[in-house]
Amino acid sequence: MNQKAEHDAVNILKGEGLFVDTGGLLSAEKTDKIIEISRNSFRRIRFNDQDGSSVISSTQYIDHPLCFGRDVFDIVLNRELLSLLCSYFGEEPVLTSCRLQKKILPHKAGILPHRDPDKGIGVIHYFTDCSKNTGATQFYLGSHINPPNEPLTDVKVDDADYFSYVQLNNFNIASLDGYPRGTTAIFNRSIIHSVPAYSIPGRIVILSIYHPRCIAKTLKYNHLINISSIRCLEDYQATSLGLDLPEMAEGDKIILDKAQIEGVYDSSILRRLFWVFRWFVSTFSIR
């Protein structure tokens, strides 16, 4: 991405709250590699939301994909992506969250329009085609600047501010329906977005959150990182992980060797049974 293209992308992101890249930030080779890496990992279940795999409603997460190694680092700490975010923030970005997500069941209700509580910039890397049948996120452009006055109060979950579709009639909608795998969606986390009902499971994405360095210093977060991967990082990638921040040196970063990581992703029968139980409870108790 040249300087002019980056400048234009930042202006779009600031004005509309969303910028979509179709392949420049995520190569077909990396897409294939992540699909291969994740295939076995999604079968390994551990229900500790801090380190392992978790299931929420119809979605399964690998909570720390950075432990898979260099291929993930090269995607979420892509030099061009970090440069764009640096131009947006006006200072170095820091990766504060990274999760691999797979839709494992169809969702008849979809996800209501909502605004995430944690500010910063969100990035979705798509490793499968975007389709309304598999869950195409849609964004209400400009809603990060002028949102509706009052969120809904009658929802069963309080993980975000939710809105009715009627409240959003005046916003233009940008849907990711029809975008190919390899698409990267970069958005202000204050923008209102939703996922309409979808009938086909299997969508795989990496969801990442970035904050400006001045904010990242104040946050509590952690990553599971393979020791061998740390040795291969470029300086700018290590900086964007916040490895040099004093707060991180006190233990918020968790660095493991290969044997420890394999222990995190445990595939025992009991954990698999608990996975089924947790899915059942979450599916029928969350709107």
N, C-alpha and C positions, 0 to 999 in steps of 0.2 A: 504494500500500500504506500503510494508516494505521499508527499507532504500535503498536496492539494486534496487528495482523496481522504486523507486522515482528517484534515480541517473540515471538509464537507460532512464526514461521518459524525464528528463531534457536534457540529451545528444541528444536524438532524436529531441526534440523541438528546441534545439540550431542549430543542423545540418540541419534538413529537414524543420524546421519551423512549424511542425505539429505533435501533439501527439493525438491519438484517444483512448479513454477508453470506453469499452463496458459494462457498468453496475456497475463498482466498485464505481463510484462517484455519481451515480443517481439510487436509488432503484425503483423497480416497484411500491411500495407503494407511494413514493413521486410523481412518474409520474402520477399515477391515481388521486392523490390529487390535483395536479396542473390543470389537465384537468377539474376536477370538479369545482375548484375555478374560473377558467378562463371562463367557459361556459357563465355565466351571465354577467361577466364584459365586454366581447366583444360586448354585446348588448347596453352598456351604452356609449354614445358618447359625447365627449366634445372636440371642436377643439381649444385647447390651447396647443401648443406643449410643454409647460413647465410643465403642470400638467393635464393629462387626456389621451384621446385616440386620435390617429391621423391615417390618411390613406395616404400612399404614393404609388402611382401607384396601383399595385395589392395586396398590403400588408397592414394589419392593425396592429397597435401597441398599447399596453398598456404601457404607458411611465414610469410608476412607480409601478411595481409589488411588490416592497417591502412593500407597504401599505397593501398587502394581509395577512401579518403576518408571523409567525414563519416558516411555511413550505417553503416559498421562501428563507428566511434567511438560513435555513439548507441546501439548495441546493447551492446557490451562495456563501455562506460563510462556505462551507464544510471544516472541519479541514484538511482532506487529500489534497484537492485541494489547500488550502492556503499554506500548507507546501510545496507542489510541486512548487508553484509560488515563495515562499520565497527562495527556493533553486535556482531557475532560476534567480531571480533578485539579490540575495545576500543580501536582506533586506526585511522587511515586505511589503507585497502587500496591496494596498488599492483599494477597489471597487469604480470606478469612473463613471460607467454607467451600467444600468440594464434595459432591455426592454423585454417585452413579445411580441412575434411576431406571427401573423397568416396569412398564405397565403389565401386570400379570393377569388381570381380569377386565372384561368390558365394564363400562360405567354408565348405567342408564340415566343417571341424573346429571353427570358432569360435575364440574367445579364452578360454583357461583363466582361472579365477578368479585374480586377482592384486591386489596392493597396490602402488601407485605409490611409487617411492623418494623423489620430491621432495614434500615436505609442502606444506601450504597448502590452499587451497580451489579445487576444480575446478568449472568451469561449462560445461555443454553446451547450446548453443542449437540447436534442431532446426528446419531449414528444409524438411524433408519429414516425412511422417507416420511415427510410430514403429510398427514392426511386427516380429513375430518372423521374418517372411519377408525383411526388409531389414536386420536386425541391431538387436534391441532390447536395450540394456544392462540387466543386472540387478545389483542391489546386495544385499549381505548385511548387513542392518541391525544396527547395534551392533558390527560387526566392527572398527571403528576404535578401540574401547575395549578389547575382549577378543578379539584375534585368536587363531587356533590357534598352538600353541607353535612348531612348526617348519615353514618353507616347504619345498616340494619341492626336491630337489637334482639330479634327473635330467632337467631341461628343457634345451633346446638354446640358449635365449637367457637373458641375465642382466640384462635391462633392468628387471626388477621382481621382487618376491617372489611366486612362484606357489604355489597350493594345490590339492589335489584336492577334488572335490565331496564325498567322504566326510568330509573334515575339517570341512565346513561344514554338516553335517546339523542342527545345533542352532540355526542362524540362520534367522530369517524372511527371505524373499526378496521384494524389491520390483522388479518388472519394469516397464520402460517400454513394453511391448507394448500397443498400443491408444491411446497418447497421440497427440494431433493435432500437426501441424506448428505451430510457434509455442510449443511446450513448452520450458521452461528447467529443466534439472536442475542443482541446486547441491549439491555433495557434498564431504565431508572427504576429501582425497586418500589418507588412511590407510585408508579403508573398502575392503573387498575387493569387487571387481566383476568381471563377466565378460560376454562376448557369445556366446550360443549360436550354433550353426551357422545360416547364413542362405542363402537361395537366389536372392534378387533383389538385384542391385547398384543403386546410385543414391542411397543415403542421403547427405544433405549436412548437415553440422553445423559450427559454430564451437566449437572447444575452447579454453578460456581457463584460465589459472592466476593466482591472486591470492595475495599474501603480505601480512602486516602490514608496515607501513612499517619497523619496526625490523629485520625480517629482509631485506626487499628491499634495504636499504642494503648488505648483505653479498654479494648475488648478482651474478653476471655474466649479463647478458641484453641483447638489443637488439631494436629494432623498426625496420622501414622505414616512414618517415612522409613523406607528401607535404607540402612546405612550405606549400602553400595550406591544407591541413587544419589545420596547427598554428595558423594565424592565426584559424581559426574555433572553436577549442576554448574551452569555458567554463573558468574557473579551476579548478573542482573536477575537471574531466577532465584538465587538464594535471598537476595534483597527483597524480592516480591513475595517471598514466603515469610518475611519478617524474622528470619533466623538471627539477625544481628540485633534485634530489639532486646533491651534488658529484660522486659517482661517475659519474653520467650525463653531466655536463658535460665529462668527460674523454674521451668518445667512444664509450661503450657504446650510446648512441642514434645511429642513422644517419638523417639527414634528407635526402631526395632530391627533386630536381625531377622533373617528369613525364617528361622525356626519359630520365633515368637509370632510372626505374622501368620504362619500356618496355624498356630494355635488359636488365633483370633477368629479365623474363618473355619469354624468347627462344623462338621457335617454329621454329628451323631444323630441316632434315631430319636432320642428324647428332644433334641433341639428341633428336629423336623416336625415332630408332633406338636411342639409348642408353637411353631410357625403356623400350623393349620389352625390351632386354637386362637391364636392372636388375630389372624386374618378374619376368622368368624366373628369374633367379638367386635373388632374395629369396623367391619363391613356393616353390621346390623345396629351399631350404636352411634355412628357418625352420619350426619346428614350428607 
